């Protein structure tokens, strides 16, 4: 079972969120969109150990590197994304004014 808290609810009652995490993941939203997930340490360890047990270790390929949490949580295929991407220049007034600090 999962539970959802807004950022405000989470900040006001972290104890309730921690209790809810014992029953399943707690999604914390920011402006109505999921932003964070709170898990019990047992669930976190289960996720990371299950994942690392199923992944080939670098040791099997002759290296002595075991994947860390950051590598385990990385998005697969991310290395294939073009890193030379440039955002297009935004032209126009957009109704913005420079602040007057005088």
GULUMMAR-746674 format. One record per residue: y, x, z of N, C-alpha, C in turn; residue number from 1. Coordinates in steps of 0.1 Angstrom, whole numbers. Last residue first. Layout:
<recs>
(rec (Y; X; Z); (Y; X; Z); (Y; X; Z); NUM)
...
</recs>
This chain:
<recs>
(rec (506; 179; -75); (519; 184; -70); (523; 176; -58); 102)
(rec (483; 174; -88); (482; 180; -75); (495; 184; -69); 101)
(rec (471; 149; -107); (484; 155; -104); (483; 161; -90); 100)
(rec (442; 151; -129); (448; 148; -116); (461; 156; -114); 99)
(rec (442; 139; -162); (441; 150; -154); (448; 147; -140); 98)
(rec (424; 109; -170); (437; 116; -169); (435; 128; -159); 97)
(rec (405; 91; -194); (405; 100; -182); (419; 107; -182); 96)
(rec (399; 75; -216); (407; 69; -205); (408; 78; -193); 95)
(rec (386; 86; -237); (377; 81; -226); (385; 76; -214); 94)
(rec (394; 100; -260); (402; 100; -248); (394; 96; -236); 93)
(rec (372; 122; -279); (379; 109; -276); (386; 110; -263); 92)
(rec (340; 137; -280); (354; 136; -284); (359; 122; -281); 91)
(rec (317; 157; -267); (322; 144; -265); (336; 144; -269); 90)
(rec (293; 176; -284); (307; 176; -278); (312; 162; -278); 89)
(rec (259; 174; -275); (270; 172; -285); (283; 171; -278); 88)
(rec (241; 199; -258); (246; 186; -258); (258; 185; -268); 87)
(rec (216; 220; -272); (230; 219; -267); (235; 204; -268); 86)
(rec (186; 237; -267); (193; 224; -269); (207; 225; -264); 85)
(rec (170; 258; -264); (183; 261; -271); (191; 248; -273); 84)
(rec (145; 252; -255); (155; 255; -245); (169; 259; -251); 83)
(rec (124; 226; -264); (134; 236; -270); (145; 239; -260); 82)
(rec (94; 224; -247); (107; 218; -249); (117; 229; -254); 81)
(rec (71; 236; -238); (72; 233; -253); (86; 228; -256); 80)
(rec (70; 236; -211); (73; 249; -218); (75; 247; -233); 79)
(rec (62; 211; -205); (76; 214; -203); (79; 227; -211); 78)
(rec (35; 205; -204); (41; 205; -217); (56; 209; -217); 77)
(rec (35; 189; -173); (28; 196; -183); (35; 195; -197); 76)
(rec (59; 195; -148); (55; 186; -159); (47; 193; -169); 75)
(rec (47; 207; -116); (54; 209; -129); (49; 199; -139); 74)
(rec (31; 207; -94); (40; 196; -96); (47; 196; -109); 73)
(rec (20; 232; -95); (11; 221; -95); (19; 208; -98); 72)
(rec (42; 249; -93); (34; 249; -105); (25; 237; -106); 71)
(rec (49; 243; -66); (58; 241; -77); (51; 240; -91); 70)
(rec (26; 251; -52); (30; 237; -52); (39; 234; -64); 69)
(rec (9; 277; -72); (16; 272; -60); (20; 257; -62); 68)
(rec (-22; 289; -83); (-10; 281; -85); (-4; 276; -72); 67)
(rec (-30; 323; -78); (-34; 309; -76); (-21; 301; -77); 66)
(rec (-38; 352; -95); (-27; 343; -92); (-32; 329; -90); 65)
(rec (-51; 374; -106); (-53; 371; -92); (-41; 362; -87); 64)
(rec (-71; 371; -137); (-58; 374; -129); (-60; 370; -115); 63)
(rec (-93; 363; -150); (-91; 378; -148); (-79; 381; -140); 62)
(rec (-96; 336; -150); (-92; 343; -163); (-89; 358; -161); 61)
(rec (-102; 330; -125); (-112; 328; -135); (-109; 335; -148); 60)
(rec (-77; 334; -113); (-88; 343; -110); (-99; 342; -120); 59)
(rec (-62; 313; -119); (-59; 324; -127); (-70; 335; -125); 58)
(rec (-82; 283; -119); (-74; 293; -112); (-72; 305; -121); 57)
(rec (-81; 252; -133); (-86; 265; -134); (-77; 275; -127); 56)
(rec (-80; 224; -111); (-73; 232; -120); (-80; 246; -121); 55)
(rec (-92; 211; -90); (-96; 208; -103); (-90; 216; -114); 54)
(rec (-81; 221; -67); (-95; 223; -69); (-99; 221; -83); 53)
(rec (-54; 213; -70); (-57; 227; -72); (-72; 230; -73); 52)
(rec (-58; 185; -66); (-53; 190; -78); (-56; 205; -80); 51)
(rec (-68; 184; -40); (-75; 178; -51); (-71; 184; -64); 50)
(rec (-46; 196; -26); (-59; 203; -27); (-68; 197; -38); 49)
(rec (-25; 178; -31); (-24; 192; -36); (-37; 199; -36); 48)
(rec (-35; 154; -20); (-30; 155; -34); (-30; 169; -39); 47)
(rec (-41; 162; 6); (-51; 156; -3); (-47; 157; -17); 46)
(rec (-15; 169; 15); (-26; 179; 14); (-37; 174; 5); 45)
(rec (-3; 143; 14); (2; 154; 6); (-9; 165; 4); 44)
(rec (-19; 129; 32); (-18; 125; 18); (-14; 136; 9); 43)
(rec (-13; 144; 55); (-26; 142; 51); (-27; 139; 36); 42)
(rec (14; 140; 58); (10; 153; 55); (-5; 153; 50); 41)
(rec (26; 110; 41); (20; 117; 53); (15; 131; 49); 40)
(rec (55; 110; 20); (40; 110; 22); (37; 115; 35); 39)
(rec (81; 96; 3); (77; 102; 16); (62; 99; 17); 38)
(rec (99; 103; -26); (87; 97; -21); (83; 104; -8); 37)
(rec (130; 95; -43); (121; 103; -35); (109; 96; -30); 36)
(rec (141; 76; -61); (146; 90; -61); (137; 100; -53); 35)
(rec (141; 47; -80); (133; 56; -71); (138; 70; -72); 34)
(rec (172; 29; -79); (162; 36; -87); (154; 46; -78); 33)
(rec (191; 17; -64); (181; 9; -69); (170; 16; -77); 32)
(rec (206; 39; -54); (213; 29; -63); (202; 21; -71); 31)
(rec (177; 53; -47); (192; 57; -47); (198; 48; -58); 30)
(rec (149; 48; -26); (157; 45; -38); (171; 50; -36); 29)
(rec (118; 60; -18); (132; 59; -13); (141; 58; -26); 28)
(rec (86; 49; -11); (96; 52; -21); (110; 50; -16); 27)
(rec (60; 60; 6); (72; 53; 8); (82; 58; -2); 26)
(rec (24; 57; 3); (37; 63; -1); (49; 54; 2); 25)
(rec (7; 45; 33); (8; 48; 19); (22; 54; 16); 24)
(rec (6; 43; 60); (-2; 33; 53); (-1; 36; 38); 23)
(rec (23; 62; 69); (9; 63; 74); (0; 53; 66); 22)
(rec (47; 54; 61); (41; 65; 53); (26; 66; 57); 21)
(rec (56; 37; 81); (51; 31; 68); (44; 41; 60); 20)
(rec (64; 56; 99); (53; 47; 103); (47; 41; 90); 19)
(rec (86; 66; 85); (75; 75; 89); (62; 67; 92); 18)
(rec (102; 44; 85); (97; 49; 72); (85; 58; 75); 17)
(rec (108; 40; 112); (101; 30; 105); (95; 35; 92); 16)
(rec (123; 64; 116); (110; 62; 123); (102; 51; 116); 15)
(rec (146; 61; 101); (135; 71; 96); (122; 69; 103); 14)
(rec (168; 42; 97); (156; 39; 104); (144; 48; 99); 13)
(rec (190; 50; 82); (192; 42; 95); (180; 41; 103); 12)
(rec (180; 63; 60); (189; 70; 69); (190; 63; 82); 11)
(rec (166; 41; 48); (159; 53; 53); (167; 61; 63); 10)
(rec (187; 24; 42); (177; 19; 51); (169; 31; 57); 9)
(rec (201; 41; 23); (207; 36; 35); (197; 32; 46); 8)
(rec (182; 43; 3); (186; 55; 10); (193; 51; 23); 7)
(rec (158; 17; 7); (170; 22; 1); (174; 34; 8); 6)
(rec (122; 18; 5); (134; 18; 14); (146; 23; 5); 5)
(rec (91; 4; 0); (103; 9; -6); (114; 8; 4); 4)
(rec (56; 12; 2); (68; 6; 7); (80; 12; 1); 3)
(rec (22; 6; -8); (34; 14; -9); (46; 5; -3); 2)
(rec (-12; 8; 0); (0; 0; 0); (12; 9; 0); 1)
</recs>
